[in-house]
Structure formats: structure tokens, C-alpha cells
Amino acid sequence: MSASEPPIEFGVVLFHSVQGAIGAEKLLVAAGVPHKLIAVPRELSSNCGFCLRFRWADRDRVESTLAQRQLGVEGIHALRPR
């Protein structure tokens, strides 16, 4: 990241299926990790169509929580400010 780029505020988790996204949402609620189920941003692609948005500062918590189960995670991406 260059000095002129704003810091990353949010990230998203992409899934292979809606079931994976819903399962992940339940895990994050139980773990107390703030998040929101949203449509996949246009600049990204997913088989599912939904993703979980979270604060980028919580990335480690999100990754460790989701690693507890096989939920069909496609990837975790930073959302760059526009």
C-alpha cells in the first residue's frame, strides 16, 4: 500500500454456496465477530452471490473462526476504498 492509498476498512469472505455463507454467519454471530451478509461486489466474482463483509481489523478472528468448519470458502479479499 502506498502512502496515498487510504487504509483498508473492510474485507469480504466469498463462498461456493449460500449454505456456506449462512453457516459462516452463524459461526461469526456465536463468536461475537461483527459482520454483515451482502451481495458480492461487482469487482469480485463468486459462485454463491452472497458474501460476508467484516472489519479488516478482525481478519485474523474471521479466519480462525471459519477454519473450525469446512464451509466452502472461496477466498478472503480486502475491499479497496473507491
N, C-alpha and C positions, 0 to 999 in steps of 0.2 A: 504494500500500500504506500503510495506516495504521500508527501506532506499535504498535497492539495486535495486528496480524496477524503470525504467525510468518513467517520468511523462506521463500522457495520453495527446496525442496531438489532436487526432481526435475521433469523435463519428459518429454513423450512426443511421438513423431512418429507421426502417423496416415498410413495408406496406402490407396490404392484397391484394392490386390490383395496377396495373400500373396507373390507373386513380387517385388513391390516391397519388402516388408518383409525378405525373405530377401536380396535384392540389397543393401539398405542395411546389413543386419547384416554382410555380407561386407566392405563398404567400411569400416565402423567398426572391425571387427577389424583390417583391414590398416593403418588409420590409428592404431591403439592407443587408440581412444576407448572408455572403459568404458561398457557399456550392457547391457540385458537385454531379450530378446523376451518380451512379456507379453500377456495378453488386454487388450483395450481396456477401460478403466474404465467403469463404468455411466453416470457423468455425462457421458461423451463418446460420440460415435457415429462409426462408421467402416464402410465397405463391406467391409473386409478382416476385421475381428475380432481382428487382432493389431496390436500397436504396439511401438515400441522405447522403453524407458524409459532416460533418461540423467540425469546430474547437471546441474542447471540451470546451474551454473558453466561447463559445457562447451558451452553452447548455440551459441556462435559457431563452435567446432570442428565440431560436428554439422552445422550449416547449411552451412558451407563444404565439408565432406566430401561431403555428399549433393548439393550443387549440381553435382558433377562428372558426374552421370548423371541421366537422366530416369527416376525411379523411381515416379512416381505419388504423390508426397507430397500428402496432403490438408491437412495443417497441422501446426504445432508448437504444443503447448499446455503451459502450466505446470500442474503438479499441486499444487493447494492442499492444505495440511495440513488434516486434519479435526478 
